[in-house]
C-alpha cells in the first residue's frame, strides 16, 4: 500500500524559508513522478512542482520558479520541497502526490493516484 507522509509545514514571516518533506513507501517508484500541489482556502488545488523519481528532471509552476526547489533522496525514499523567499500568497495546505509518467505532463492533479494528507504552510507578518 502506497503511503505519502508530508512534514515540515508551519508558520513563517514573509521572506523566510521552509522545507517540506514527503516520505514515500509501499512500492518502487521507478518510472514515477513525485509532485507537490497546494490548496488555499476558497481556491482550487494548484500544481507547485514535480520531479522524476529516477531522472531527477523537474517542473515548476511559474509562481514558484526561482524560489522553490524540489529534490529527491532515493535511498531515503524522500522528496523535499525547499521553499525560499516565501510570500503571503504561498499560504496553503501543501500535498505530496505520485503518478506514473513524465515530469513534463505532471501538472494536473487529476492524473495523480496517490496523495498525502497535507501539511499547512502559513506565511504572515
C-alpha positions in Angstrom: 0.0 0.0 0.0 1.5 3.3 -1.1 1.9 5.9 1.7 3.0 9.5 1.3 3.5 11.4 4.5 4.3 15.1 4.5 6.1 17.0 7.2 7.8 20.4 7.8 4.9 22.8 7.5 4.5 25.7 9.8 4.0 29.5 10.2 6.7 31.9 9.0 7.1 35.6 8.1 7.4 36.8 4.5 10.8 36.3 3.1 11.6 33.4 5.3 12.1 29.7 4.3 10.5 26.4 4.9 11.5 22.8 3.9 8.8 20.3 3.3 9.5 16.6 3.2 7.4 13.7 1.8 8.3 10.2 3.0 7.2 7.7 0.4 6.7 4.0 0.9 4.8 0.9 -0.3 6.2 0.3 -3.7 9.1 1.0 -6.1 8.7 4.5 -7.5 10.8 3.8 -10.6 9.1 5.5 -13.5 7.0 7.6 -11.2 6.8 11.4 -10.8 6.6 12.9 -7.4 4.6 16.1 -7.3 3.7 18.9 -4.9 0.4 20.7 -5.0 -1.2 23.3 -2.8 -4.7 24.5 -2.0 -5.5 27.8 -0.3 -8.9 28.4 1.3 -11.6 29.1 -1.2 -9.3 28.3 -4.1 -8.7 25.3 -6.4 -5.8 23.0 -5.9 -2.8 24.1 -8.0 0.4 22.5 -9.2 3.6 23.6 -7.5 6.4 21.4 -8.6 7.3 17.9 -9.7 10.3 15.7 -10.1 11.0 12.4 -11.9 12.0 9.8 -9.3 14.7 8.3 -11.4 15.5 11.0 -14.0 15.6 13.9 -11.5 14.0 16.1 -14.1 11.9 18.9 -12.6 8.9 21.0 -13.5 7.8 24.2 -11.7 4.8 26.4 -11.6 5.7 29.9 -12.8 4.6 31.4 -9.5 7.4 29.5 -7.6 10.2 29.4 -10.2 13.4 30.7 -8.7 12.1 30.4 -5.1 11.2 26.8 -4.7 13.4 23.7 -5.3 12.2 20.1 -5.5 14.6 17.3 -4.9 14.6 13.6 -4.0 16.7 11.3 -1.9 16.2 7.9 -3.5 17.9 5.8 -0.7 15.7 7.5 1.9 12.6 7.4 -0.3 12.0 11.1 0.4 11.0 14.1 -1.7 11.9 17.6 -0.5 10.4 20.9 -1.4 12.7 23.8 -0.3 10.7 27.0 -0.2 12.6 30.3 0.0 11.5 33.9 -0.2 8.0 32.9 0.9 5.2 35.2 0.3 1.7 35.5 1.9 0.2 34.1 -1.3 2.1 30.9 -0.7 -0.2 30.2 2.3 -1.9 26.9 1.6 -2.1 23.3 2.5 0.7 21.5 0.6 0.2 18.0 -0.7 2.7 15.4 -1.9 1.4 13.2 -4.7 2.7 10.5 -7.0 1.9 9.3 -10.5 3.4 7.1 -13.2 4.6 9.0 -16.2 6.5 12.1 -17.4 7.5 15.2 -15.5 6.6 17.3 -18.5 3.0 16.3 -18.2 2.8 16.2 -14.4 0.9 19.4 -13.7 -2.7 18.1 -13.4 -3.7 16.8 -10.1 -6.3 14.5 -11.7 -3.5 12.4 -13.1 -2.1 11.6 -9.7 -3.3 8.4 -8.0 -1.5 8.7 -4.6 -1.8 11.6 -2.2 -0.5 12.5 1.2 -2.6 14.0 4.0 -1.2 17.5 3.5 0.7 20.0 5.7 -0.2 23.6 6.4 2.1 26.4 5.4 1.2 29.9 6.6 3.1 33.0 5.6 2.2 36.1 7.5 3.7 39.0 9.2 
